Amino acid sequence: MMKILHSADWHLDAPMSGHSEEETLRLRRELRKIPEKIAKLCKAENCDLMILAGDLFDGPYTKESMTAVRTALESVQIPVIITPGNHDFCGNDSPYLNEEWPGNVRIFTKPEMERYNLPELDCTVYGAGYEAMDCPALLKNFKADTAARWAIGVLHGDPGVANSPYCPVTKAQVLESGLDYLAMGHIHKGGSFRAGDTLCAWPGCPMGHGYDELGPKGVLIATLDEEVKAYFVPLDTPRFYDEEVEAGEDAVAAVASLLPGIDSSDFYRITLTGYSTGVNLDEISAQFPHIPNLTLRDETRPEMDLWSELGADTLEGVYFGLLHGKTQSESTVLSNRAKLAARISRQILDGQEVKLP
């Protein structure tokens, strides 16, 4: 069996648009920790090969980031394969052309499929890299030709999007490739598909950059045996959560229900909804000093007068009168249900959108 750590889309030194200057610096520091985290995981999993499928850098890179990458990759002491992507393509200022890399690292720098033999792993790796922001369909008309036990491909591309400017990869191309495993990058949300005997997979990015990249992020561990499989391993990197909750009678408690009770470097954006007599976002935020990356939004509505028709000699008046009587029940459950029914009814009568609890 062969075991591979497959990662992509680190985007070191990314601009982190939409964040404050302080948040941007914090997120870039976290990005710079990714190479070491991945190297440690690679060693802990006893992987035989590491594949990095493009966009390790986001364009112009810093000396600190380059040092972090070089140190981490050298420490794994196994072969590392890299293919440049659309953000770190092999242009004049490319780190792949201008920097010194450890001896265990092989980089595919040309926009045409090349092969790299790893006889100690009974494996041949095929790959190609970008020379510009866009790239043609590098897998088109490709067929692996190797006597090795395993044929592996590595590309930074767009799976399933035939007209993409970023190395489109179709299911038909994967089917005809003769590869056992195609390791891809570019898509920041992980995914995979099988085409014949080939597993095509992409891990997503190891850390989200904003509220359009939510939840756990990480890498893939691929195992090549009688069957080729890949499973997701989350990394300990800051995560983004975008939630909404009804403010209710206690907005602080409502927000607390969505937050951890311990210090967290994760980013939370919580939208308060429903009906309220008014919320003070600053006062609510002050209750959660252990969550420094907390953003609150107020989309509550003023509390409506549910009983404006009470006593009227109309069908509406009779209906709300019956509900109002139920709210006086000694049963809290029955009283709350009557209030909810009155609110939903009033929303419908006023032509408002109804969201059922």
GUPARO-236831 format. One record per residue (C-alpha): residue in three letters; x, y, z; residue number from 1. Coordinates in pm, 1 decimal. Example, Ala and Ser with C-alpha at 12.3 -4.5 7.8 and 13.67 -1.06 7.14 Angstrom:
BEGIN
- ALA_1230.0_-450.0_780.0_1 $
- SER_1367.0_-106.0_714.0_2 $
% end
This chain:
BEGIN
- MET_0.0_0.0_0.0_1 $
- MET_112.4_356.2_-70.2_2 $
- LYS_-5.3_652.2_133.2_3 $
- ILE_-17.2_1009.6_1.5_4 $
- LEU_-79.7_1342.2_169.9_5 $
- HIS_-259.4_1558.6_-85.9_6 $
- SER_-297.3_1932.8_-29.6_7 $
- ALA_-345.4_2247.5_-237.8_8 $
- ASP_-447.3_2613.6_-234.3_9 $
- TRP_-254.9_2743.6_66.5_10 $
- HIS_-256.3_3096.6_-82.5_11 $
- LEU_21.9_3221.7_142.7_12 $
- ASP_36.3_3603.1_173.0_13 $
- ALA_-315.6_3638.9_29.9_14 $
- PRO_-462.6_3992.3_56.8_15 $
- MET_-759.6_3870.7_267.6_16 $
- SER_-1001.4_4120.0_113.9_17 $
- GLY_-1294.0_4227.4_326.3_18 $
- HIS_-1109.3_4206.6_657.2_19 $
- SER_-970.7_4478.5_878.6_20 $
- GLU_-596.1_4540.8_879.9_21 $
- GLU_-564.2_4365.3_1215.6_22 $
- GLU_-765.3_4064.8_1098.8_23 $
- THR_-564.3_4045.0_776.6_24 $
- LEU_-234.1_4032.6_963.9_25 $
- ARG_-372.5_3768.2_1199.1_26 $
- LEU_-500.7_3553.0_913.1_27 $
- ARG_-175.0_3580.3_719.5_28 $
- ARG_15.0_3463.8_1028.5_29 $
- GLU_-218.4_3165.6_1048.2_30 $
- LEU_-164.5_3090.4_678.9_31 $
- ARG_210.3_3085.7_736.1_32 $
- LYS_164.3_2807.6_994.0_33 $
- ILE_4.5_2576.6_737.7_34 $
- PRO_327.1_2427.2_590.0_35 $
- GLU_445.3_2313.2_934.1_36 $
- LYS_100.8_2176.3_1028.3_37 $
- ILE_87.4_1974.4_707.6_38 $
- ALA_442.2_1848.6_748.5_39 $
- LYS_364.4_1728.8_1101.2_40 $
- LEU_48.6_1553.6_982.9_41 $
- CYS_237.9_1391.8_696.0_42 $
- LYS_491.8_1245.0_937.8_43 $
- ALA_226.7_1139.5_1189.4_44 $
- GLU_36.8_955.4_913.2_45 $
- ASN_359.6_789.5_787.4_46 $
- CYS_291.6_902.4_433.0_47 $
- ASP_514.7_786.4_148.6_48 $
- LEU_453.7_1084.9_-80.0_49 $
- MET_329.4_1442.6_-54.3_50 $
- ILE_145.3_1608.1_-342.7_51 $
- LEU_82.9_1984.0_-348.8_52 $
- ALA_-151.9_2071.3_-633.9_53 $
- GLY_-90.6_2440.6_-689.7_54 $
- ASP_-154.5_2788.4_-549.8_55 $
- LEU_73.2_2746.5_-250.9_56 $
- PHE_135.9_3119.5_-294.1_57 $
- ASP_-117.4_3386.3_-386.4_58 $
- GLY_109.3_3585.5_-616.5_59 $
- PRO_387.8_3803.5_-470.7_60 $
- TYR_535.6_3615.0_-177.2_61 $
- THR_736.4_3707.6_130.4_62 $
- LYS_1067.9_3571.7_246.1_63 $
- GLU_898.1_3450.2_565.6_64 $
- SER_648.5_3239.5_371.5_65 $
- MET_913.3_3093.3_143.8_66 $
- THR_1124.6_2997.5_444.4_67 $
- ALA_823.2_2834.9_611.4_68 $
- VAL_751.4_2626.6_299.7_69 $
- ARG_1112.4_2526.1_243.2_70 $
- THR_1169.1_2425.6_606.7_71 $
- ALA_848.3_2222.3_625.8_72 $
- LEU_899.3_2032.9_300.8_73 $
- GLU_1257.7_1948.1_378.7_74 $
- SER_1154.7_1810.1_718.9_75 $
- VAL_920.2_1540.7_581.3_76 $
- GLN_1212.1_1353.9_419.6_77 $
- ILE_990.2_1193.4_156.4_78 $
- PRO_930.8_1290.1_-207.8_79 $
- VAL_721.4_1606.7_-252.9_80 $
- ILE_556.3_1682.8_-586.8_81 $
- ILE_437.4_2036.2_-670.5_82 $
- THR_245.0_2172.0_-966.4_83 $
- PRO_207.9_2552.3_-1000.1_84 $
- GLY_-143.9_2695.7_-1029.8_85 $
- ASN_-305.3_3010.5_-1164.7_86 $
- HIS_-205.6_3225.3_-863.9_87 $
- ASP_155.2_3101.5_-841.0_88 $
- PHE_222.9_3028.6_-1208.5_89 $
- CYS_576.1_3004.6_-1343.4_90 $
- GLY_633.1_3363.9_-1449.1_91 $
- ASN_942.6_3580.2_-1417.5_92 $
- ASP_898.7_3626.8_-1042.3_93 $
- SER_797.6_3269.0_-965.6_94 $
- PRO_937.4_3109.3_-649.8_95 $
- TYR_944.5_2782.1_-841.9_96 $
- LEU_1202.4_2924.9_-1082.3_97 $
- ASN_1394.1_3168.4_-862.0_98 $
- GLU_1417.0_3000.0_-521.2_99 $
- GLU_1628.2_2710.7_-400.6_100 $
- TRP_1417.7_2407.6_-309.1_101 $
- PRO_1505.7_2102.2_-98.7_102 $
- GLY_1637.2_1799.3_-281.6_103 $
- ASN_1326.2_1592.6_-207.8_104 $
- VAL_1101.4_1837.4_-398.6_105 $
- ARG_1011.2_1796.9_-765.7_106 $
- ILE_821.2_2078.5_-941.9_107 $
- PHE_640.7_2048.6_-1275.6_108 $
- THR_704.3_2387.2_-1436.2_109 $
- LYS_589.4_2334.6_-1796.9_110 $
- PRO_233.0_2348.3_-1938.4_111 $
- GLU_255.4_1996.2_-2075.8_112 $
- MET_236.8_1661.0_-1901.0_113 $
- GLU_573.9_1533.7_-1782.6_114 $
- ARG_663.2_1221.0_-1591.3_115 $
- TYR_867.7_1166.6_-1278.6_116 $
- ASN_961.0_813.7_-1177.5_117 $
- LEU_975.7_707.4_-814.4_118 $
- PRO_1109.0_351.2_-837.7_119 $
- GLU_1136.1_319.8_-460.6_120 $
- LEU_755.7_358.4_-448.9_121 $
- ASP_691.2_160.9_-770.2_122 $
- CYS_518.6_473.8_-891.9_123 $
- THR_520.6_725.0_-1177.1_124 $
- VAL_384.7_1074.7_-1122.6_125 $
- TYR_261.9_1283.7_-1416.1_126 $
- GLY_203.3_1656.6_-1392.2_127 $
- ALA_217.0_1999.3_-1554.8_128 $
- GLY_217.0_2358.6_-1436.9_129 $
- TYR_83.9_2698.2_-1536.3_130 $
- GLU_293.1_2959.7_-1717.4_131 $
- ALA_17.1_3222.5_-1697.2_132 $
- MET_-306.9_3290.0_-1511.6_133 $
- ASP_-501.6_3068.8_-1751.5_134 $
- CYS_-414.9_2725.6_-1880.9_135 $
- PRO_-541.6_2487.2_-2151.4_136 $
- ALA_-681.0_2139.2_-2088.4_137 $
- LEU_-357.4_1963.0_-1995.6_138 $
- LEU_-519.5_1621.0_-1947.4_139 $
- LYS_-673.2_1620.2_-2295.8_140 $
- ASN_-540.6_1329.4_-2506.0_141 $
- PHE_-316.8_1218.2_-2216.7_142 $
- LYS_-259.9_849.1_-2144.1_143 $
- ALA_-30.7_717.6_-1870.3_144 $
- ASP_238.4_485.7_-2002.8_145 $
- THR_434.4_325.8_-1722.9_146 $
- ALA_543.9_-15.2_-1606.0_147 $
- ALA_521.3_100.6_-1245.4_148 $
- ARG_248.9_-32.6_-1014.6_149 $
- TRP_96.1_311.3_-961.3_150 $
- ALA_26.3_593.7_-1204.3_151 $
- ILE_-54.1_924.5_-1035.1_152 $
- GLY_-145.1_1258.5_-1188.8_153 $
- VAL_-124.9_1604.3_-1033.7_154 $
- LEU_-292.5_1910.8_-1185.5_155 $
- HIS_-432.2_2244.9_-1079.1_156 $
- GLY_-757.8_2262.4_-1269.3_157 $
- ASP_-1133.2_2285.2_-1293.3_158 $
- PRO_-1303.4_1944.2_-1272.1_159 $
- GLY_-1621.4_1906.1_-1471.1_160 $
- VAL_-1617.4_2255.7_-1626.6_161 $
- ALA_-1532.9_2194.7_-1993.6_162 $
- ASN_-1503.4_2563.0_-2092.1_163 $
- SER_-1304.0_2681.0_-1787.9_164 $
- PRO_-993.0_2892.5_-1854.5_165 $
- TYR_-820.6_2708.7_-1568.3_166 $
- CYS_-713.9_2372.2_-1707.5_167 $
- PRO_-1058.8_2212.4_-1749.3_168 $
- VAL_-1069.6_1843.1_-1661.8_169 $
- THR_-1360.6_1632.1_-1785.7_170 $
- LYS_-1478.4_1293.6_-1667.0_171 $
- ALA_-1403.7_1151.7_-2011.3_172 $
- GLN_-1042.4_1271.9_-1990.3_173 $
- VAL_-1003.6_1114.0_-1647.1_174 $
- LEU_-1156.1_788.2_-1774.5_175 $
- GLU_-906.1_771.0_-2060.8_176 $
- SER_-603.1_881.0_-1855.7_177 $
- GLY_-500.2_540.7_-1723.5_178 $
- LEU_-421.3_700.0_-1386.9_179 $
- ASP_-494.4_539.6_-1053.6_180 $
- TYR_-525.0_869.8_-870.4_181 $
- LEU_-556.2_1224.2_-1005.7_182 $
- ALA_-464.9_1478.9_-737.1_183 $
- MET_-613.0_1818.4_-815.6_184 $
- GLY_-618.0_2168.7_-672.8_185 $
- HIS_-797.4_2498.7_-750.7_186 $
- ILE_-1144.8_2435.0_-603.0_187 $
- HIS_-1152.4_2557.0_-241.7_188 $
- LYS_-1427.0_2316.0_-138.0_189 $
- GLY_-1318.9_1953.0_-135.7_190 $
- GLY_-1472.0_1693.5_-364.8_191 $
- SER_-1408.1_1385.2_-575.9_192 $
- PHE_-1547.3_1156.3_-844.1_193 $
- ARG_-1456.9_824.2_-999.3_194 $
- ALA_-1419.2_761.2_-1369.2_195 $
- GLY_-1356.6_395.7_-1437.3_196 $
- ASP_-1065.2_285.0_-1220.7_197 $
- THR_-944.1_641.1_-1159.6_198 $
- LEU_-1020.6_840.1_-846.3_199 $
- CYS_-1007.1_1215.8_-911.5_200 $
- ALA_-1005.2_1421.8_-590.2_201 $
- TRP_-931.4_1770.8_-460.4_202 $
- PRO_-890.0_1860.5_-91.0_203 $
- GLY_-1012.8_2220.2_-91.2_204 $
- CYS_-810.2_2488.6_82.4_205 $
- PRO_-656.2_2418.5_426.6_206 $
- MET_-793.9_2744.3_569.4_207 $
- GLY_-1088.4_2958.9_469.5_208 $
- HIS_-1036.6_3326.1_384.0_209 $
- GLY_-1385.0_3456.9_454.9_210 $
- TYR_-1751.8_3381.7_504.1_211 $
- ASP_-1775.9_3228.0_158.1_212 $
- GLU_-1546.7_2946.6_275.6_213 $
- LEU_-1716.9_2805.2_581.5_214 $
- GLY_-1646.1_2526.9_827.1_215 $
- PRO_-1361.2_2274.8_858.5_216 $
- LYS_-1077.5_2288.3_605.5_217 $
- GLY_-789.4_2047.2_564.2_218 $
- VAL_-615.3_1792.0_343.4_219 $
- LEU_-672.5_1450.6_188.4_220 $
- ILE_-494.1_1131.9_279.2_221 $
- ALA_-504.2_896.7_-19.3_222 $
- THR_-434.5_525.0_15.2_223 $
- LEU_-344.7_322.1_-292.4_224 $
- ASP_-404.5_-48.7_-244.1_225 $
- GLU_-644.9_-297.5_-400.8_226 $
- GLU_-880.0_0.0_-402.7_227 $
- VAL_-779.0_366.7_-423.5_228 $
- LYS_-942.3_576.1_-151.8_229 $
- ALA_-906.8_926.3_-8.9_230 $
- TYR_-1033.0_1062.1_321.3_231 $
- PHE_-1049.3_1415.2_454.5_232 $
- VAL_-843.2_1524.1_757.0_233 $
- PRO_-927.9_1866.9_904.1_234 $
- LEU_-646.4_2099.3_1007.1_235 $
- ASP_-636.2_2311.0_1319.4_236 $
- THR_-675.1_2641.7_1137.3_237 $
- PRO_-920.8_2927.1_1201.7_238 $
- ARG_-1266.1_2855.3_1063.7_239 $
- PHE_-1548.6_3077.8_944.8_240 $
- TYR_-1908.0_3031.8_1059.6_241 $
- ASP_-2208.4_3221.9_924.5_242 $
- GLU_-2520.6_3164.3_1136.0_243 $
- GLU_-2854.2_3323.9_1212.5_244 $
- VAL_-3068.8_3300.6_1522.2_245 $
- GLU_-3389.6_3454.9_1648.6_246 $
- ALA_-3316.3_3723.5_1906.1_247 $
- GLY_-3619.1_3629.2_2116.0_248 $
- GLU_-3653.8_3779.3_2461.8_249 $
- ASP_-3284.0_3724.9_2543.3_250 $
- ALA_-3056.8_3811.9_2251.6_251 $
- VAL_-2740.4_3742.5_2453.6_252 $
- ALA_-2855.0_3388.8_2527.8_253 $
- ALA_-2949.2_3341.6_2162.8_254 $
- VAL_-2599.7_3441.2_2046.8_255 $
- ALA_-2435.6_3232.6_2320.0_256 $
- SER_-2613.4_2922.5_2189.7_257 $
- LEU_-2403.7_2943.9_1871.4_258 $
- LEU_-2065.3_3017.1_2030.5_259 $
- PRO_-1812.9_2799.4_2214.9_260 $
- GLY_-1769.6_2864.0_2585.0_261 $
- ILE_-1390.8_2877.5_2557.2_262 $
- ASP_-1143.6_3106.8_2381.2_263 $
- SER_-1158.7_3070.3_2004.7_264 $
- SER_-969.4_3216.8_1709.7_265 $
- ASP_-1251.4_3116.2_1472.7_266 $
- PHE_-1456.4_3380.0_1291.9_267 $
- TYR_-1829.0_3402.8_1364.5_268 $
- ARG_-2085.6_3613.1_1182.3_269 $
- ILE_-2424.3_3588.5_1351.2_270 $
- THR_-2737.8_3752.0_1217.6_271 $
- LEU_-3013.8_3821.8_1468.5_272 $
- THR_-3358.9_3770.6_1321.6_273 $
- GLY_-3719.7_3749.2_1438.4_274 $
- TYR_-3905.6_4009.1_1641.4_275 $
- SER_-3751.4_4224.8_1908.1_276 $
- THR_-3809.7_4544.2_2100.8_277 $
- GLY_-3455.4_4641.2_1999.7_278 $
- VAL_-3104.8_4497.2_2033.3_279 $
- ASN_-2774.6_4667.9_2109.2_280 $
- LEU_-2506.6_4487.1_1911.7_281 $
- ASP_-2215.6_4648.9_2099.1_282 $
- GLU_-2355.9_4545.3_2434.6_283 $
- ILE_-2409.1_4190.1_2313.1_284 $
- SER_-2056.8_4163.7_2167.9_285 $
- ALA_-1912.8_4283.3_2497.9_286 $
- GLN_-2050.3_3967.8_2662.6_287 $
- PHE_-1815.1_3750.9_2453.9_288 $
- PRO_-1457.5_3880.8_2499.2_289 $
- HIS_-1324.0_3527.4_2442.8_290 $
- ILE_-1444.9_3544.6_2079.0_291 $
- PRO_-1240.6_3832.6_1931.0_292 $
- ASN_-1357.6_3759.8_1575.2_293 $
- LEU_-1730.1_3806.0_1631.5_294 $
- THR_-1950.2_4004.8_1393.0_295 $
- LEU_-2317.1_4062.7_1477.6_296 $
- ARG_-2585.1_4182.8_1237.9_297 $
- ASP_-2932.9_4303.1_1331.9_298 $
- GLU_-3211.0_4196.4_1098.1_299 $
- THR_-3481.9_4185.9_1361.4_300 $
- ARG_-3823.4_4345.2_1310.5_301 $
- PRO_-4013.8_4559.5_1559.1_302 $
- GLU_-4253.0_4355.0_1767.0_303 $
- MET_-4592.2_4359.7_1597.7_304 $
- ASP_-4923.3_4427.8_1767.3_305 $
- LEU_-5073.1_4080.8_1754.7_306 $
- TRP_-5399.1_4179.0_1915.0_307 $
- SER_-5496.2_4493.1_1722.4_308 $
- GLU_-5820.4_4329.0_1604.3_309 $
- LEU_-5908.0_4189.4_1945.4_310 $
- GLY_-6279.2_4248.0_2021.9_311 $
- ALA_-6369.4_4344.5_1666.8_312 $
- ASP_-6698.3_4199.9_1538.5_313 $
- THR_-6521.9_4028.5_1248.5_314 $
- LEU_-6393.7_3682.0_1163.4_315 $
- GLU_-6041.5_3810.0_1225.6_316 $
- GLY_-6145.1_3953.0_1562.8_317 $
- VAL_-6305.9_3624.1_1669.7_318 $
- TYR_-6004.0_3423.7_1555.0_319 $
- PHE_-5749.9_3635.7_1742.4_320 $
- GLY_-5979.9_3643.3_2043.4_321 $
- LEU_-5968.4_3263.7_2061.8_322 $
- LEU_-5590.3_3265.8_2037.5_323 $
- HIS_-5559.4_3539.0_2298.5_324 $
- GLY_-5764.7_3328.6_2536.5_325 $
- LYS_-5521.2_3040.1_2493.2_326 $
- THR_-5228.9_3269.1_2583.7_327 $
- GLN_-5379.0_3302.5_2932.5_328 $
- SER_-5346.4_2928.5_2987.9_329 $
- GLU_-5152.0_2801.2_3288.4_330 $
- SER_-4969.9_2574.5_3044.9_331 $
- THR_-4659.2_2754.5_2921.9_332 $
- VAL_-4642.3_2526.3_2619.4_333 $
- LEU_-5002.1_2603.2_2518.3_334 $
- SER_-4954.2_2976.5_2580.1_335 $
- ASN_-4637.7_2990.2_2365.6_336 $
- ARG_-4803.3_2794.2_2085.6_337 $
- ALA_-5096.5_3036.1_2083.7_338 $
- LYS_-4859.0_3334.7_2060.3_339 $
- LEU_-4671.0_3165.6_1775.3_340 $
- ALA_-4994.9_3092.0_1590.3_341 $
- ALA_-5102.0_3454.7_1632.5_342 $
- ARG_-4768.4_3582.8_1502.8_343 $
- ILE_-4768.6_3357.0_1197.8_344 $
- SER_-5128.7_3448.8_1124.0_345 $
- ARG_-5052.6_3820.8_1152.4_346 $
- GLN_-4753.5_3783.5_917.9_347 $
- ILE_-4970.0_3606.2_660.0_348 $
- LEU_-5243.8_3866.6_685.4_349 $
- ASP_-4984.6_4145.7_645.7_350 $
- GLY_-4833.4_3976.5_337.9_351 $
- GLN_-4501.2_3902.4_507.4_352 $
- GLU_-4272.7_3605.5_440.9_353 $
- VAL_-4321.5_3334.6_702.5_354 $
- LYS_-4032.5_3127.3_835.0_355 $
- LEU_-4157.5_2833.5_1034.0_356 $
- PRO_-3956.1_2744.2_1347.9_357 $
% end
